[in-house]
């Protein structure tokens, strides 16, 4: 079971991790982008280009072709999977727990980074933007997409949800904990 737990996160290299979708009356087909472990891709042809053009008017930065995380996260997933395979091969059930905790920390760090990236993307606006919007209290309106769920931003409805890659990662982490529990239970039966 620990072997499967260590291998499942590698499916992040096959399936997208997250998807952000923007619905608005002027776009009959919603705009969207998939976030992979090492890339952004269009949900439909030219979506990222259209999002960048639209965001330019309110002073948002362009969605870059690459960010530093696209180099760091793949290395982190490969290393944690290799560590998990080594633990599955040579480790005891206690090491399964350590791997599980390590994966929780790494995944939590990734989620925090994602939130901070979204916050910066939606709030660090160019003061020379063509269009400026304010909140009812007079402060500058931010355009941060939701971290998780649905959010209304002007005439857009933004959706942000995990995709298959995130579910495979979560399944691997959960399997690591199940392997620990089963190993612990088995150890206690032998000593009883």
C-alpha positions in Angstrom: 0.0 0.0 0.0 2.9 2.4 0.8 4.3 1.8 -2.8 1.0 3.0 -4.2 1.0 6.0 -1.8 4.4 7.0 -3.0 3.5 6.6 -6.7 0.2 8.4 -6.8 1.6 11.9 -6.5 3.6 11.3 -9.7 0.3 11.5 -11.6 0.6 15.3 -11.1 2.9 15.1 -14.2 -0.1 13.6 -16.2 -3.1 15.4 -14.9 -3.8 19.1 -14.0 -3.7 20.2 -10.4 -6.2 23.0 -10.4 -8.6 24.9 -12.8 -9.7 28.5 -12.7 -12.7 29.5 -14.8 -14.2 32.9 -15.6 -17.8 33.2 -16.7 -19.2 36.5 -18.0 -22.1 37.5 -20.4 -19.6 38.7 -23.0 -17.9 35.3 -23.1 -20.4 32.7 -24.3 -17.8 30.0 -23.6 -16.2 30.6 -20.2 -12.5 31.5 -20.1 -10.3 29.1 -18.1 -6.9 27.8 -17.4 -5.5 24.7 -15.9 -2.7 24.8 -13.5 -0.3 21.9 -13.8 2.7 21.1 -11.6 4.9 22.7 -14.2 2.8 24.8 -16.5 -0.4 26.8 -17.1 -2.6 25.7 -20.1 -5.7 27.0 -21.8 -9.0 25.4 -21.0 -10.0 26.5 -24.5 -7.8 27.8 -27.3 -6.3 31.2 -26.5 -8.0 31.5 -23.0 -4.8 32.7 -21.2 -4.1 35.2 -23.9 -7.7 36.5 -23.6 -7.5 36.6 -19.8 -4.2 38.6 -20.0 -5.8 41.1 -22.4 -8.8 41.5 -20.2 -6.8 41.8 -17.0 -4.5 44.4 -18.6 -7.4 47.0 -18.4 -7.7 46.8 -14.6 -3.9 46.7 -14.1 -3.3 43.1 -13.3 -0.1 41.4 -14.2 0.1 39.0 -17.2 -0.1 35.3 -16.4 3.5 34.4 -17.1 4.7 31.5 -19.2 6.7 30.2 -16.3 7.0 30.9 -12.5 9.8 29.6 -10.2 7.4 27.2 -8.6 7.2 25.3 -11.9 10.8 24.3 -11.4 10.6 23.7 -7.6 7.4 21.7 -7.3 8.3 19.0 -9.8 11.6 18.4 -8.0 9.7 18.3 -4.6 7.2 15.7 -5.9 9.9 13.5 -7.4 12.0 13.6 -4.2 9.0 12.9 -1.9 7.9 10.0 -4.1 11.4 8.6 -4.2 11.6 8.9 -0.4 8.2 7.2 -0.2 9.4 4.3 -2.4 12.5 3.9 -0.3 10.4 3.9 2.9 8.0 1.4 1.4 10.9 -0.9 0.5 13.0 -0.6 3.7 11.0 1.3 6.3 8.7 0.3 9.1 5.2 1.5 9.7 6.5 4.4 11.8 8.3 5.8 8.7 5.0 5.7 6.8 3.7 8.2 9.4 6.8 10.4 8.8 6.2 10.4 5.1 2.5 11.2 5.6 3.4 14.2 7.7 6.1 15.3 5.3 3.5 15.2 2.4 1.0 17.1 4.5 3.7 19.8 5.1 4.8 20.0 1.4 1.2 20.1 0.2 0.2 22.8 2.7 3.2 24.8 1.6 2.0 24.5 -2.0 -1.5 25.6 -1.1 -0.1 28.6 0.9 2.1 29.5 -2.1 -0.9 29.3 -4.4 -3.0 31.5 -2.2 -0.2 34.1 -1.9 0.4 34.0 -5.7 -3.4 34.6 -6.3 -3.4 37.4 -3.7 -0.5 39.2 -5.3 -1.9 38.6 -8.8 -5.3 40.1 -7.8 -4.2 43.0 -5.6 -0.8 44.3 -6.9 -2.4 46.4 -9.6 -0.7 48.8 -11.9 -1.7 52.3 -10.7 -1.7 53.5 -14.4 -4.4 51.0 -15.4 -7.0 52.2 -17.9 -9.9 51.2 -15.6 -10.0 51.7 -11.9 -12.7 50.2 -9.6 -13.2 50.9 -5.9 -15.0 49.1 -3.1 -18.0 50.8 -1.3 -15.5 52.0 1.3 -13.4 53.8 -1.3 -10.5 51.3 -1.3 -9.1 50.0 -4.5 -10.9 46.8 -5.6 -8.9 43.7 -5.9 -9.5 41.0 -8.5 -8.2 37.9 -6.7 -9.8 34.7 -7.9 -11.2 32.5 -5.2 -8.7 30.2 -3.5 -11.4 27.5 -3.6 -15.0 27.8 -4.7 -16.9 30.5 -6.5 -16.6 34.3 -6.3 -18.3 37.2 -8.1 -16.0 39.9 -9.3 -17.8 42.7 -11.1 -19.7 41.0 -14.0 -17.6 37.8 -13.8 -18.2 34.6 -11.8 -14.8 33.0 -11.0 -14.6 29.4 -10.1 -11.5 27.7 -8.6 -11.4 24.0 -8.0 -8.9 21.1 -7.7 -8.6 18.7 -10.6 -7.5 15.1 -11.0 -3.9 15.7 -10.1 -4.9 17.2 -6.8 -7.1 14.2 -6.1 -4.3 11.7 -6.9 -2.0 13.6 -4.6 -4.6 13.6 -1.8 -5.2 9.9 -2.4 -1.5 9.2 -2.1 -1.2 11.1 1.1 -4.2 9.4 2.6 -2.9 5.9 1.5 0.3 6.7 3.4 -1.7 7.2 6.5 -3.7 4.1 5.9 -0.5 2.1 5.4 0.8 3.5 8.7 -2.5 2.5 10.6 -2.5 -1.0 9.0 1.2 -1.4 9.9 0.6 -0.3 13.4 -2.4 -2.5 13.9 -0.5 -5.5 12.5 2.5 -4.8 14.8 0.2 -4.7 17.8 -1.5 -8.0 16.8 1.9 -9.7 16.6 3.0 -8.4 20.0 -0.3 -9.2 21.7 
